[in-house]
Amino acid sequence: MTSPNTNNSSGSNSDSSAIPLLEIVDLHVNVEDKEILKGVNLTIRAGEIHAIMGRNGSGKSTLSYALMGHPRYKVTSGKMLYKGEDISEMSPDKRAKLGLALAFQYPVSIPGVSVSNFLRKTVNAVRGRDIPVKEFRLELKALMAKLGVKDEFLSRYVNDGFSGGEKKRLEILQLSMLNPSLAILDETDSGLDIDALKTVSEGVNALSKADTAILLITHYQRMLNYVQPQFVHVFQDGKIVASGGSELALELEDRGYEWVTSEMQETPGTGPNAKTSGSSSNSSSSSSPSPAAVGAK
């Protein structure tokens, strides 16, 4: 495990010299004048799966909303670079057209709007063209079959009367149709039984390709049994306070989150305000600083 804000991801499918797909630099975000994110640094390259774990209220969901440009989430300092372009002032629809997409923790219902019409309008808007109905339905039906979604699903109103599992299946179906370069999943595993979790996880894994990346936000290890990240980060008090490989998620499941704080306090040079050589607030988190060990066991 490495010290906070020293993520140096370089997956086997990515070129370490290439521009990262996503680079977050010293990001601070306020919600209604209260600071929630307090200096987040994270680098994600194409082909990688990153998981963010942490307690309720640690800032995980705030990061997802800030990335997609929710108007209540105000960036006060720092940068969010997507393919080298700062998207901090960009509208949500422009971010979506660039290739970002978010699956919500609590999808809202839209009475009066059918799933079929909603998906077609969304896909047309993101792709920037009107897809012929036949082409659209062929693509949609193929993805529905993979996710175990029945045909009658299409005529129902969006999330209206849906079970938790149905809502999450629709989120993954929408992501699959949008085919984003960066898929952000905010606690997609919440409210799912084991069968729904397996099906949804298969859909998430299908999104993972050499030229795409996934940022998976979760409380628990169980989804990571099916979607295996190369990088796991621990969120605490609006920052990434520890990073490691998939084994870190297993240790968190076994020991909880308290030990991360305890061991950071016991280890000199670590903790939320730790300074490491070779890094600064203006530099990329993948600039290969010398990470301080945080009690890896």
N, C-alpha and C positions, 0 to 999 in steps of 0.2 A: 504494500500500500504506500502511496506517495502522499506528500503534504498537500494542503489545499492550494487550489489555483495553479497547479503545476501540471495540468493534463498535457501529456505529450503523446497523443495518439498517432499511431502510424501503422494502420492495419496492413495486412499482407496484400490487400487488393488495391492499395493506394500508393501514389508516388509522393514521398515526403517533400519533394521539391515543388510540387504543384500547389496552386492556391487552394486552401481548404474550402470545403463546401460551406461550412459555417464557422465563423470566428467571432466569439464574444469576448470583448476586452473591457475589463473593469466596469461592468454594467451595474448602474444604480437605477432603481425604478421605484416610483412613488405611486400609491393608490390612495386617493383622497387625502393628499398631503402627508401621508404616513409612509416612511421609507420601508419597503419590503425587501427589495434586492439591494445588497450592500457591497457590491464589488465582485460580480461573477465573471470568471474567466473560463472559457471552454472552447476547445477546437474540435471540430468534427470533420472528417474527410469522407469522401465518397467510398462506399463499400463497408462502412462501419456501422455497428449497432452500439449505442450508448444507453445505459440505464441510469436514471437518477432516482435515488431512494432517500427517504427522510420522514420525519414525523409530520403530523398535521400542522399546518401553519409555518412550516419552515421556508416556504417560498417557491416550492416546486411548480405549482400551477401558475403562479405569477410569472415565472419564466416563460411558460408556454404561451400565455396570453400576450406577454410583451413581444415575443417573437412574431406573433401573428398580427400585432398592431391594434389590439383592443384599445379603444379611446380612453377608457378609465385608467389605463396603466401607462403612466407618464415616465419616459426615459429622462432622467435628470442629468446623467453624465455617462460616459462610456460609449462603446460602439457595438453594433451588431452588423457584421460583415457577411453577406451572402454571396459567394463566388467573387469575393473581393469588393463588392458594392455595399455601401452603408445603407441599410434599409430602415434605419431608426425613424425617419420622417415619412416613410412610405405608407400609403393606405393599405388596408388589408387585402383589397381586391388585386392590387398590383403585386403584392407579395405572393398571392395565390397564383397569379399568372407567371411569376418567376419560377414557381415550383415548390413553394412551401404549402403544407396542409396540416391541419390540426384535427384530431379526433377528440371530441369533448368528453370530459368525465360525466357531465350531466347533459346529454343532448336534449334540446327543447322540442316540444311538439309544435306542429304547424297545421292546425285543423283547416280543412278545405283544400290543401295542396297534396296531391297524390305523390307517392314515392317516385313513380315513373317520371312525372313532369318535373319534379324537383331535381332528380338526377340529370335529366337531359338538359335543363336550363343551366345547371351548375357546370356540367362538363363543357357545354357550348361556350359559356363565358370564359372558362379557364383556357380552353384550347383556342379560342378566338375565331371559331368558325361554326356554322350550323352543320352538325353531323347528320347525314341522311338517316331517316328513321330506321330503315332496315339494318344499316351498319351499326347503329347505336344498340338496337335490340339484340343483335347477334353477340356483340361484345358483352352486353349486360347479362344476357342469359348464361353465357359461359362462366362469368364470374359468380353469378348466383348459384350455379351448380357446385362450384368449388366450396362456397361458403354454406351450403345447405339451406339456401333461402328459397322458399316456395313461390310459385308464380303469383298467387293471390296477394303476396306482399306488395306488389307493384301498384295495385289499385287502392291500397289503404292510404290514409292520410299520414303524413310524416310524423312518426313517433307518437301518434295519437292512440292511446290505449295499448301501446307496446309494452311488453315485458322488458326487464333490464337486459336480458340476453338479446332480444330482438333489436333494441336500440343500438347495442354495441355491434351487432352484425351489420346493421345499416351503416354505422360509422365506417366500418372496415370496407363494406361494399363501395361506399362513396370514395374512400381513399384509393381503392383499387381502380375505380374508373378515372379518377383524377391523375393517377400515376405520378405522384410528386417526386421531386428529387430529394426532398427532406420531409419525411413523415414524422409528425410530433404526436405522440399518443399520451393523453393525460389520464392516467389511471383507468385505462380501458378494461382492466381485469376486475374492477369493482362491480359487484352485483352479479357475477357470472357463476353458474354451477360448473362442475368439472367438465361436462360434455361441451358446454358453450365455450368454456375457456380454451379447450383443445381446438375447436373449430375456428375461433377468432385468432388464436395463435398461428394456425396454419395460414390464415389470410395475411397476418403480419409478416410471417416469414416469406411469403410470396412477394411482398413489397421490397424485400431486401435483395438488391442487385449490385453489380460492380460500380454502377454510376449513381447509386442512390444511397441514402443514409437514413437511419431511424433513431429518433430520440424518444426513449420509452420511460415514462414517469410512473412509478409504482411504489406502493408501501411494502409489498410482500415479495418473497422469493418465488412464489408458486408459478407466476407467469414466466419467470426466467428459466423454469424447467423446460419450457417449450420454445421460448424465444431466447436464444443464448447470446448475450452481449459480449463484446470484447472488452468493454470498459464500463465500470460501475463507479458512480460518484455519489457521495453522501452530502446531502443538503442540510444545513443547520443555520438558523438565524440569518437567512438570506444570502448564504455563501456556500460554495463547495468547500467542505472542510477536509475531505479525504477522497482519494481515488484509488482504484485498483482494478484487477481483472474480475472475472466472473466469480472467483472464489470469495471476493469481498461480500457479495450478496448472501452467500451461504453462511458466512460468519455473522452477518447482521441478523439473519434469521435465527441463528443459534444463540447469539448473545445480546440482541437488541441494539439500541443506538447509544446508550449511556457510556459504554466502554470507549467509543470513539472520542467523546469529549474528555474522558478521564485520561486516556493515553496521550492525547494531544497536550493536555496540561502538564503531564509528567515528562514529555519529551521536549528538550530545548529546541527552539527554532521552528516549532510548529504552532498550529492554531490559526484562527481566522486572520490575524494580523501579522503572520509570519512573513519575513522577507527572505527571499532566496536569491542566490547569486545568479546573474544573467537574466533576471526578469524585472520588468517595470510595468507600471500601469499603461504605458504606451506601446508595449511590445506584445507580440503574440504569445499565447499560452503554450504554443508548441515550439518555443525558441530554445528548448533543451536546457532549462535551468537544472541546477543540482538539487534534486528532490530530497527532503529530509524524510527518513523513515518514520512511520507512525505505527509502531507496535505490531508489525506483521507477524502472524503466528503460523 
